[in-house]
Amino acid sequence: MSKSARTRKILKYFLIILSILSLVYYFGFAYPFRGAPFNSQRHGNPPLTPAWALECWLWEDDENTAARVDTLLEGYARNDVPVRTVILDSPWTMRYNDFEIDTLLYPKPKAWFKKIQDHGYRVVMWMTTMVNSKSQDTRVRQSEPWYNSAKEKGYLAANGDQIKWWKGKGGFIDYTNPEAVKWWRGLQQTVFDYGIDGWKLDGTATMFYTKLGPIPLFYKMSHEGLMTTRNYMDHYYRDEYFYGLTRNPEFATMSRAIDRWYHPEGFAPIDASPVNWVGDQKHSWESTGKITDEDRRNKDIAMDGIDGIELAIQNILTSAKLGYNIIGSDVAGFSGNIIPPRLYIRWAEFSAFCGLFLNGGHGERALWKRTPQELEIIRKFSWLHTEMVPYMYTYVVRAHEGGTRLQNPIDGKYHYMFGENLLVAPIYKDELRKKITLPKGKWRYFFNDKEVIKGPASFEREFPLDEYPVYIREGAIIPFDIKREYTGIGDRNSAGYLTLLIYPDGKNDFTVYHPDKSGKTSVSVQDDPDKISITLGDVHKPHILRINMSAKPTRVILDNSALLDAVNYKFDRLHNKLIIKTETYTAGRYSIFK
């Protein structure tokens, strides 16, 4: 072998070793030991996600104007489709991350923000870590003087080392420099004064690395010295979230969990991840594995256009395994022009049983302009998700205290438990038939719960477009906040009452943590041969009990007083439900005689 060949070979192996060492340095540990105690980004439990963030989110990425937001919110309200939060995605600034609202896109912002907030909506705004010298689609495209000023003052990491990213070119704000952070917070203050409720933290922090030729070295210099990519990511997500809480006690950030195989540890640290999304999928079903000509003509096709609802499901479940709690994806996908109607329906149904219901991206989001079937079914499942907030919020509190998290993968193709009482088997193909795998125990189909299915069991069945593969564990106690009739669980007269779905089977308990932060209500159910005993403890709430029973009871007693048939309770023979509606009570002890 010649001397030059040996030199090339040595250089090749040197670069390989350097790349491996850089990856180890980036992760802060050897990959096989992911999750070890020294894995700093995994420390801590999920934070207390505010209840508003568990309701339905809406956004669009085709026009990005106040007029378009107004049109969508007015249309959703007119068609009685629930929305709590709107995202203002990019571009909304004059140049990226100057936090100065472009008044051509959002005229009279102070009055506009107040108007939508007065209607009960929450506002979350997109941002990243970048200080740009060039921005590709903002009103100010060239901003070298702004960038140079930040660089000269030492506000940027690595002496202002610039990278090209998907929204232009710029350097990284240095979170370890107190003067840089003071400047950054000063820029943000205007929108904080408008009363914003959160940031959508996009993923530029993953690009915080230095290149040696083609080899990425996962560190840069900061004000405090050498900093890994992982540490910079942790600064970004933690610093923006915790500072936001000082401006608004119900502040939330939406950040990435898992959506790339090469970020197996997740984007945001779990203790600073109140809300997580995975993206950016295109409007499709199963992954195709290649980009098509149609993809090239579509909008913002990410990750080579290979991903659809199947990858969203995979990434959500991978995120859940890592310990993220409130997770979701863009309903119907983010990328592309045309959303297939059945895909929109099935993705909305899946999202109803995720912690985050995120309806937005490219494509027509005005449901009243789409098919009547889409409007009707998506409205039904949007309300189902909204009315499950007491159930989801309970697992927010539990996870924060180190207990059970909301979504937990189990055996079965993409099957998972949603809380401890609901099993979900997501649909990822444009087919009505679906194979279901139920574990040991007794189960009921959520949308027709009269029949008991004994597990373990594996079977196929059809699911019409207005239903979804969800099964209830026998013995379940599930809290709802019913406000509408669309789901069949109650109606508008249920508003203001805590609705409890109860499936008696032996002895079971459930503690409801109330989204209004009033405390908790413990629920205990004992099913005996002659009667069902139910006790509600702790915080008293007006409530409706919907108790699964095969026959009408002979007597119903609350706190030693007999309740009156057709006055205090009724029996729904069609659905095998005893329905008790109680405004006030003393001890909260029910005896229901069979």
N, C-alpha and C positions, 0 to 999 in steps of 0.2 A: 504494500500500500504506500502511495506517495505521501510526502510530507503534507502537501496541501489537502489531500483526501483525509489524512488523520486529523488535520486541523479542523476541517469541516465537520467531521464526525464528533470530535470533542465539543465543538461549539453547539452542535445539535443536541448532544446529551446535556450540556450545560443549560441550554434554554429550556429543555424539558424539566430538569430538576428545579430550575428557577421558577418555572410556571407552577409546579406542584407545591413548592414551598410557599409561593404567593397565595395559592388557594388555601393552604393550611392556615396561613396568617390571616387571610380574609375571614374564614369561618371562626378563627380563634380556637380551633380544636380539630382533631382528625375526624374526617367525615363519619366513619363507622360509629363514633361515639357521640353522635348528635344527641343532644338532650342531657349530656352530663352536667353536673352542678356548676361547672365553670363556663357554661354556655350563657353568657350574660344576657343576650337578647331574649332568652326564654324565661328569665326570672319573673316571678310575680304572677298573680292571677289576673284574669280579664277585669277591666274596670267596670264601674257601674254605668252601663249604657243608659242614657235617659229614655224614658218611655216614648217620647215623640219619635225617636229614631227607629222604633220598632214598627211604626205605622208605614204607610205606603209613600215611597219617594217617586218623583217625576222629573224628567229632564229631557232635553232634546239637543242634538248636536248638528243640526242642519242650518239653522238661522241664528241662534244665539242673540236674541234681542228681547227687550222688555215686552214689545208688542206680541211676540210669539208666546212668551210665558203667560201673558195675560189671556191670550186666546185659549191656550191649553187649560189654564185653571178655570176660566169661565165655562168652557165646554165640559170639563169633568164635573164641575159643580152642577151644571144644568142637567147632566145625565146621571147624577147621583153616584159617581164613581169616587171613592174616597182618596184624598191626597193630603198629606201632612207637610211634606218637605219638597222644596224645589232646589235643584242644583243649577248654579250659573257656571257652566263649563267654559273652557277657553274658546274664543277670546272675550274677555270682559274688560281688560285693562288697556291702557294706552300703549304700553310695551310690556312684555311679560314680566310679571312679578314686581311691577312698580306700585301696584295696589291702587292705582288711580283709575277710576271708572271711566270708560269711554262713553261720553254722554251722547254720542251719535247712536250707539247701540242701546244705552239705558238712560234716556233723557230724565232730567230732574230726579236723580237717584234717591235723594233723601226722602222726597215725597212718595216715590214709588215703593221704596222699601217699607215705609210706614203703612202704605195702603195694603200691601199683601200680608204684612204681619198683623194688621188690624183684622184681617179676615181669618186669622188663625194659622197661617202658614209659617213654616220655618224655612230659613234660607241658608244654604251651604254653598261655598264658593271654591272654585278650583285654584290650586297654586302648586308651585314646585320650589326647588332649592336654587334656581338659576337666576343670575344677574346677567342679562343679555346685552351683547353689543349689536346683535342682529336678531330681529323677530320676524317670522315668516308671514304671519297673517293678522298682525295688530295694526292699528292706525299709524303708529310710529314704528317704521321698519328698521331704520338705522339709528342706533343709540350708542355709538362709540363714546361720546363725551360722558354719558351717564355711567357706562361701564368703567371707563378709565378713571373717573372720580372715585368710584368704589374701590378699584384696584389700588390707586395711589394712597388711599387712606388705610390700606391693609385689611379691608373688609372681606376679601375673598381668599379662599384657601389656595395653597400652592402658588402664592404670588400672582393670582389671577389667571392661572393656567386655563385656557379655554378649550371647550369641546363642542362638537356639533351634536345637537340633539334634535328631537323631532319637531321642535318649535323654534329652531334657530341655532344661535351660537352664543356661548357665554361661559362664565365662571361660577363657582360654587360659593354661596354665602358661608362664612366661617362662623359656625355656632360656638366655637371656643373663644372667640374674641369679643369681650364685653362691649366694646365700642361698636363693632359690627352688628351685634344683636340689638343694641340700643337704636341704631339707625334703622334696622329692619323692622323693629316694632313700631318705630315712628311712622314708617311708610304704611304699616297695617292699620294704624289707629283710625283712619277715616272710616274704613268699613266696619271696624269694631264699634265705632260711634253710631253706625246705622243699625246696630243690634244684630249682626249676623250670628248664626247658631253653630257654625262649624266650617271646617275646611275639607275639601276633597284633596288629599295629599297624593299627587301623582308621583311616579316612581323614578325621578331623575337621580335620587341618591344612590341607586345601584350603579351609576356611571362614574362614581367617585373613585377612579383608579388612574394609574400612570402606565403608559405604554412604553415598552422597550421593543421597538420594532413592532412585530405582530403580537408580542407577548404582553398580556395585561398583568400589571403588578398591582395588587389590590390594596393600595395605600396612596396617600398624598400627604404633603406637609400641611399642618394647620398652625394656628397661633400658639397652641400648646405643644407642638411637636408632631412627630409621625402619627398618623391616624389611619386605621384600616377602613376599608369600605363599610364593613359591618358596623363599626363604631360610629361612623358618620351617619349611616342609616338610622341607628338608634337615637342619635342626637336629633335628627330631623323629626322623626315621628314623636318622640317623647317631648322635645322642647316645644313644638307647635301645639301639641295637645294640652300639656300642662299650663302653658301660658294662656291658651284660650280659656281654660277653666278660671283663671284669675279675672277675665273680662266678663265671663258669663258662666254661672255655676252649672248650667245645663248644656255646656258646650260639648260638641262631639266632633271627632275627626273620622273621616272615611278613608281607609288606607288599604293597600294591597295585602292580601294574605299570601296564598300560593297561586302563581299562574305561570311559572316557568320552571322547567326541570332543574335548571342550574341555580335556582334559589331554594334549595330543599329545606332551608331553615325558616323560610317565610320572609316577607319584606319587613313589615312593621313588628316591633317587639310586642308581645302579647299584652303586657301591662299598660301599653299605651294604644290599645286597639279596641275602642268601643264599638266600631262598625268596620267591617271588612268586605271588600268586593274582589272578585276574580275576573280577569278580562284579558284581552278584549276579543270576545268571540264574534263570529259573523252570523248572519241570519241563516243558519242551517242546522240540520239534524246531526247525524253521525259525522265524525271527522273523515274527510276524504283523503287526507295525506298529501295533497298537492294543490297548488294554486291554479285557478282556471282563468280563461280569457275573460269570463264574466267578472271574476274577482278583480281583475285589473281595471275594469271599467267602474267598479263600485267605490264607495267612500271609505277611507281609513281602514283598508284591509290590513290587519295586524297578524304577526306570527305566520306569514306566508299563506294566510287564508285557509288553514287546514282545520280550523276548530269551529265547533258549533255547540249545541246544548250538551252533547255527550262530554266534551272536555270541560265545560262549565261544571257539570255534576262531579266529574273526577276531581277537579281542583277544589271544589267546596268540601268534598269528603276528605281529601288529603289535608286541607286546612283544619278541618275538625279534628282529625287524628293528632295534629300537632298541638292542639289546645286552643285554637281560635274559637270564639263563641258565637258572635253575631255575624253571619256570613251570607253573602248573596251574590248575584250576577245581574248584568243588564238583561231585563226581561226581553226575550226574542233576539238577544245578541246586540252588540254594539255596531259592527261593521256592515256596510252594504247599503243598497238603495231600497230593495223590495223585501218586505217581511211576509213570508207565507202565512196565511191565516191560521192554519192548524198549529203551526209552530208557535205563533204568538199565544194561542190558547194554552197549549201544553206547558210552555215556559212560565206563563203566569200561574198556572196551577202548581207547578213545582215550586215557584217562588213563594206561594202562599204558605208553604211548609219549610221556609228558610227564615232565619232571623231577620234578614234584610230583603225587602221587596223593592227592587230598584227598577222601575219602569222607565227606560230611556236609552238614548243612543241615536243612531241614524235611522231613517225610515219614518213612515207616517205614524205618529203617536196620538193623533186626534181620533179616538176610538169611534166617535160618531160618524167619521168619514170612512170607516172600515165596514166590514160586514156586520149586520145586526147580531149574528151569532157571536162574533168576537166581543162586541160591546156587552151583550148579556152575560156571557160566561166569565169574561175578565172582571166585570163588575161584581159578580157573585163571589169570585175567589179573592178579589181585593177586599171585600167586606169580611170574608172569612178570616183573612190574615189580620185585618184591623181588629176584629172582635176577639182574636186570640191573644191580644197584648197581655192580659193578666197572666196567662199561661207562660208566654215567652218571658215576661219580666220576672216571673218567679225564678226562672233559670238564669237570668242575669244576676240576681242576688245570690243564688246558690253558687254559681261559678266564681263570682267575686270572693266568696267566702271559702273557696277551695273545694266545692262540691261538684255535683253533676253539671255538665255543660249541655247546651241545647241540642246539638246534633252529634250523634255517635254512630259511626258506621258499624254494620253487623253483617253476618253472612247473607248471601243473596246478591244478585247483580245490582250494584249501586244501592242496595238497601241501607237504610239508616233509621235509628230511633230519633224521633223529634220529641225531646223530653223523654220521660220514662213511660209514657202512656200511648204514644202514637208511633206506628211503624209506617214508613214511607218507602215505596218502591218506584223510583222515578221512571218516567217514560222518555226514552231518548231516540225512538224510531217513530216514523209516521205510520204507526200501526195501532189498531184498537186492542189487539190481543197482547197480553203481557204475562210473563211467568212470575209467580209470586212464591217466595220461600218464607214460611212463618216458623219461628222458633217454638220451643216447648212452651206450653201454656194454652190459654183460651183466648180467642180473638174474635172481633166483630168487624165487619166492613163499615167504614165510617159513614158511607152514603146510603146504607140500608142495613141497620144494625140489629135486625130481629134474629138473625141466625148466628149461632156460635160455631166457630171453626176450631177444632182441637189441633194444636201443634205438638210436635213438629209436622209440618205439611208443606208439600210443594205441588203447585197446580197452575194451570193457565186459565185465564178468563178474559172476557172483553170488558173494556172500560169505555163507555160512551164519552163523547167529547165534553159533556158537562159534569163528569165525575173523574176521580183520580184514585190511584192505588194507595189508599191509606187505611190502616187497620188499627182498631182500638183494643188495647189490652183489657181483658175482663178484670174487674176490680178497680178500673181507672176512676179518678176524680179529676175533671178538667174544668178549670175556670174560664169563663168567657165574659165579655162586655158587649152584649147584644144590643144593636141599635136599629137593625133593619130585618126584613123578612126574607131576604134573598137566600140565605143558607138553610132555612127551614128549622132553625134552632129556636127562634123566637121572632119577635117583630118590634115595631117602634115602641110598643108599650113596655118592652123589656129594658128600655134605656133608663139608666140610673140604678139598676139592680145588678148585683153580681150573680151571673148565671152559672150554676154548677152542674155539669153533666156527671152523673153518678151511675156506675155499673157495679152493683153490689156483688161481692164474691169473697166470702170469708171476712177477714179483718183488713182494712186498708186505711191509710192516712195520707193526707196531703196538706201542706202549708202554702197558702196563697200569699205572696208578697204584693201588696197593692201598688200599682203604677203611680197613684197620687201621693205616694210616700206617707200614707197615714198609718202604716204598720203592716201587720200580718194577721190573717185569719186561719186558724187551724181547723181542719175538717177531718173527722174520724167517722168511719162507716163500719158497722158490724152486721153481717148478714147471718141470721140464725134461721132455723127451720120455720119458726112461727112469726118472726118479725124482723124488721130492719131497724137498727138503731143508728141515728146520725147525730153527732155533736159538733157544733160550731163554737170554737173558742177564740179568745183574744179579741181583736177589734171587731165590733159589731158592724155589719153592713146589711142594708136591705138586699134581699136575695131571692132568686128563683131556683128551686131545686128541680131538675129534670132527671128523675130516677127511673132506671130501666126496670120494669116489672112485667111479668107475663099475665097478670090479672089484677083487677081493681082491688085495693086494700079494703079490709073490713072497717078499720078505724085508723085515724091519723091523729096523733097527740103531739103537741108542742108545749114543753114546760108544764106538764100536768093538766093542760087544757085541751079539750077535743076541738079539732078543726072541722069546719063545715064543708061538706061536699058542695061543689059548684060556687062556693063563696071564697074559701081559703085555699082550696085545691081542686083539681079536676084530673080525670084519668083519660088519656088519649089512647083509645083502643086500637086505632089504626097503626100507631107507632110504638105501642107498649110502653107508654111513658106516664108516670105519675108526676104531675106538675104542681108544685107548691110555691105560692108567692107570699112572701113575708116582708112586711115593712119594718116592724120593730119586734124585739123579743128580749127576754131577760137572760135565761141561762143558755138557750140555744140547743135544747135537747129534744130530738124528735124520736117518737116511737111509731113505726108504721107496721100495723098488724096485717098479716097476709090473709 
